[in-house]
Amino acid sequence: MSRPPHTESFPLFRPIHARIDFDALRHNYLLTRELAGGARMWAVIKANAYGHGLMRIARGLADLADGFALLDLEDAVRLREAGITQPVLLLEGFFSPRDLPEIAARRLSTVVHTLEQLDWLASARLPAAARIPLFLKVNTGMNRLGIGPAEVPAALTRLRAWPHAGQIGLMTHFADADGERGVEAQLARFAPLAARFEGPVSMANSAALLRFPQTHADWVRPGILLYGASPATAFSSAADIGLKPVMRFEARIISVQHLQPGDRVGYGGMYTAERSMRVGTVACGYADGYPRHAPSGTPVAVDGLRSRLVGRVSMDMIAVDLSELPQAGLGSVVELWGEHVSLDEVAQRAGTVNYELVCALALRVPAVEVGAAGLEDAPASAVALAR
């Protein structure tokens, strides 16, 4: 059964939800804008807005964002049909010449990152008046997308000669902006090209935006920062930056077990009680997006008080320690991450990154929308956006 986002806490469905906070989202956007200085910002909403809901996040930022960046043409079309008028950038570009008429008709911008795409532009059949803004992507060391620096002059000549070219920009992507190597080597390859380039330049993802102001240029591309998590946890936490979590992942306790010393918990008996204890079974598992490899000891919060996971995560349930929480029991709310337990903590314990946790949120988890500061003053098209 299809379930729309609901506005009441834990309605008559399985007691689990992701609480999405518009006020936190807008706070993070404005904070990121301060960090970006004078650069304009592509709000990155790929991967279903990092699991937060594409249309929901677009609605929350519709009156703030300079532009939106994503991957799928279909999603870009949804934004246009919902009334979003800002620039929309296709980060992986187009996958066939057949995409170009729709890109032109919807007034989208696109990345060009291969020589084959240059050929596809030349073969496209578009109305004479059609203009498509383009960003040429340069491979400066990520070795994923982009043409080599030596190929840039010829590629720009071809783009400028294309009769349907709108404004042309130049961009690259950093591989280690969140790590020890930083951006120096890649920036050294890109900076000479950018210095001679007349047009908008985009380099900084969230980590570079946070750590390397020299990369801000004309457009920055914040992603995880907008959702309230640190892009460089080895250097600064979300709290250090001043971010607020947009997603609060919660479920309720649906059973309480009383264990004696030696009793085991869950599949494989991966946790053994060393003393008498109370264990709560929570309506959340890896099929909901909680990381299966989170070990015993991973923090949770029960009715706002911190506790821990015990035993193996199963498909639909986890177990949490209630021994020091006598007030907790059947129906208690367990926060998996959000206000009391940071996304970064859970990711670290599970051996993954905060990006993966939010992106893995399952479609079967309903959303509860809270906070609407500023939305009453947003354009009517923003408020009318579909959930």
N, C-alpha and C positions, 0 to 999 in steps of 0.2 A: 504494500500500500504506500502511495506517495504521501509524504508528510511535509507540510510547509513548515518554515521556521516558526517557532511558537514563542510567545512572550511571557508565559507563566513558567515558573520553575517546576520541572519534573511533572508534566501532565500525565495523562493516562496511557503512556507508552512505557517501554522499558526505561528504567530510571538512569539515564545517561544523557549528557548533552555537552556541547561546546558553547560556552557563553562568549559572545563576540561583543566587545566594548567599543562603540563608536567614539566615545570621548577619548579613550586611550589611543585609538588610531589617529585621531586628529591632533592630539598632543604630540605623538611621535612624528607626524608629518611636519608640524611647525618647528619642533626641535631640530629635525633633520635639515629643514630649510635654513635655520640659523647656522648650523655646521657648514652648510654648503656655501655660505657667503652670498655672492651675487649670482651664482650659477642657477640655471633653471633645472627643474627636476622631472625626470621621467619616473613616475611611480610604477614600480615593477609589480605586475599583478599576474604573472605567469603561474602555471601549476595551480589553477583555481585560487589565485591570490594566496599562494603558499598555504593552501588548505583552508583559508578563511572564507572563501566564497567570492568568486569573481565579481558578480553583479553587486553583491553586498558591499564589498570594499570600494568598488567604483562609485557606488551611491554615497558612501561615507566621505569620499574625497572629491566629489564632483565639482564642488565650488572652490576647491583649494589647489588641485593638481595642475601643474603646467602641462603635463601630458601623461599618457599611460603607455607602458611597454609590456608586451606579451609575445607569445609564440604563434598562436593559432589564428589563421584568418577568420575562422568561424567565430571565435571569441571576439575578435575585433568588430565583426559585423554586428554581433549582439550589442556591443557598446554603442555603435552608431544608431542602431534601431531603438535603443533606449534613450537616445537624446544626448549622449556624450558628444561634445563638439571639439574638445581639445585634440591636439595631435595624438595619434596612436601609432606606435612604432612596432613593427614586426621584427623581433630580435634575431630570428633565424632566417629572415627574408622570405622569399617565395620559393616554392618547390616545383613549380612548373610555369611555363609561359601562360598557361590557362588561368593562373591566379591574377595576372596583371590587370585585366579589365575590371575585376571586382575591386582590386586595390585602388585603382584610379577612381572608380565610381563612388567608393566609400571615403575618398579623400584620406587614405592611409599613407603613412611613411613606411619605408622598408629598408632594411639592411641589405647590402650587396656584399657577399663575402667570397664568391668564387668567380673565376673567369667564365665558367659556364653560365652563370647568371647574367653576365654582361652580354653573352650571345643571345640569351633568352630575351633580354630587353630589346635587342636589335630586331628580333623576329616578331615582337608583339604587335598586334593589330589593335590600336586604340583610337578613339576619336581625336581629331586634330587638336582640339583644345585641351586634352587631358594632360595633367601635370602631376607627377609623383615625386614627393620629396625623398631623397636617397641619402643613406649613410654608408660610405665605403668603409668596410672593416679591414683593419690591418693586423696580420699575425705578427706580434712582436715577441713571441716566446711561449704563449699558451699552447700553440700547436693543436688547436681544435677547429676554430673557424678563422677565416681571414686570408687575404693575399699577402705575399711577402713585401717588405718595404721596397725592394727594388722594382716591383711591379706596379707600385702606386702611381707614378707619373703617367704611364701609358693608360692605366685604368681610368684615371681622372679625365684624361683627354677623351676617352670613349664616352664616359658618362656625360661630359659637358656637350658633346656633339649629339647626344640622343635628343630628339626633338621633344620628348615628353618629360624630360628631367625638370623637376622643380628645384628647390634649394638642395644643394649637395653638401653633406657633412662628412667628417672623418672621425673614425672611432677605433678604439682597441679595447682589450679586456685583460685585466691583470690576473696572473695565476697564483700569486702568493702575497696579495695585499694583506692577508690575515696572518702571515707567517713571518719568520725571521728574515727571509730574503727580501721581502718588501717589493718595491716597484722599480728600484733604481735601474736595473739592467734593461727592463722593458721600456721604461721611460726614455732611456738613452737612445733606443732605436726609434721611438715614436716622435720625440720632441723635435728633431730636425724637420720631419714632414709637417708637423703641426705649425712650426714657426713660419713656413713658407705658404701655408694654406689659407685661403680666403674663404671662410665659411665656418659654420658651427663645428666645434670639436667636443667629443665626449669620450672620457676615459674612466671615470671613477665609479666603481661599484660601491656597496655599502662600506666595505672595509677600507678601501682607498679614500672614500669620502671622509671617514672618521679619522684616519691615521696620516694621510698625505695630502695636505691642502694644495700642494703644487699640481695635483692632478685634477682639480675641480673643473677648470676650463669653462666651457659654455653650458654644457649639460652634464649632470650627474645622474646615476641610475640606482637609487636606493631601493633595496628589496627588503631584506630581513630587518633592517632598522625600523621600517614602518610598522612592523608587526610586534615590535617590542623586545627583540632579542639582539644580543651582541653579535656582530659579524667577526669579531676577533677576541674570543673569550680568553686567550692567553695574555691579552694586554689590558682588557677592560671588560667588566661585567655590564649587563644591561642597567643595573642600579647605578653603577659608576657614571654611565653616560646620561642617566636621567630618563630612561625609557620606561614605558608602562606596558605590561603584557596585554595584547589585544585579545588573545584567546585564553579562557579559563576552562580547562577540561575537567569535568566533574561527573561523578556517578554516586549512587547510593549503596550502602551495605544492605544486602538482601538475605544474609544468613550470618549467625554467630556460632562458632564452635569453641568448646572448652577443651583444651589440650592438657595432657599430663606429660611429665618428662619422658622423652623417648618417642612420643607421637610424631609422625611425619606429616608434611603438608603438601598436597598437590601431586601432579604427575611426577613420577620418578622419586618421590619423597626427597626432594632436593633440600628441604629444610627440616631439621629435627629440633623439637622443643627441648630445651635444657632445663625448663622449670614449668610449673603450671602457668598457663597463659590463655588469654582470650584472643581469638582470631576472627576477623570479619571478612566475609566473602563479598567482593565488590562486583557490580554488574559492568565490568569492563575487561576486555582482553585484547589479544593482538588483532582480532578481526575488527576491532574498533579503532585500531591505530596505535594502541599502546605497544611499546617495543618489546618483542618476545624475549630478547636477550637481557632485559633489565634484571639484575640479580637481587637476591635478598639484601635488604638494607637500602635499596633505592628509596629516597624520601617521598612521602605523601603527606597530605594534611587531612585530618579527620575532624570535621566540625571546626576547622580553623587551627587545630593544634597538630604539630608535626609528629609523624610516626614513620613507619617503614613497611616496605613490601617484604613478605616472607613467602618462600617457595617459588615455583616456576610459574611464569605467566602462561595461561592457557587461552584458548580461542575466545572465550566469552567471559572469563572471570580471572580475578587476581585475589590474593589474600593479603590482609594487612594486620599488623600487630595492634591489638587494642589493650594490651596488658596494663599500660600506664594511663589509659583513658577510660576510667570507670563510667563516665557519663555517656560514652559512645555505645551504639548498639544498632539494632535493626532500624534502617531508615536514615542513619547518619550520612552526611554528605562527605564524600572523599574527593579532595582535589588532587588530580594527577599531576597537573602543572598549572601555573597561573600566578595568583597573588602571593600565596604562602610558600609555594615550591616553584623555583624558577625552572624554566624550560632548559636552561643551560645545565642545571644540576642533574636533571633526569638524563639528558643527552650524554653527559660525561659518564654517569654510572652505567649507562647502556652501551657505551662504546661507540657512540654515533655523534651526529651534529644536530644542533637545534633545527636546522632547515628540514632535515628528514622527518623529525617528529611531527611538525605541523603539516607538512605535505602529505604525510601518511594517514591523516585523519580520515576515517572511513565514511563513505556516503551514508551509511546506516545510522551515523550519529547525528541527531537533529541539532539545529542551531537555535540558541536563544539570543536575541539581540537586545542589548542594553545600552543606555546612554544615547543621547541624540543632540548634544550641545551643538548649536550652529546649524543643524539640518533644517530647522524651521525657517531659516533665512536663506537656505540654498535655492537655486533655481528650481522651478516646478518640475523640470525634466529630471533633476537629480532625485527629488523625493519620490517620483513616480517610477523609478527604476525597479525592474522586477527583482525579486529575491532569488 
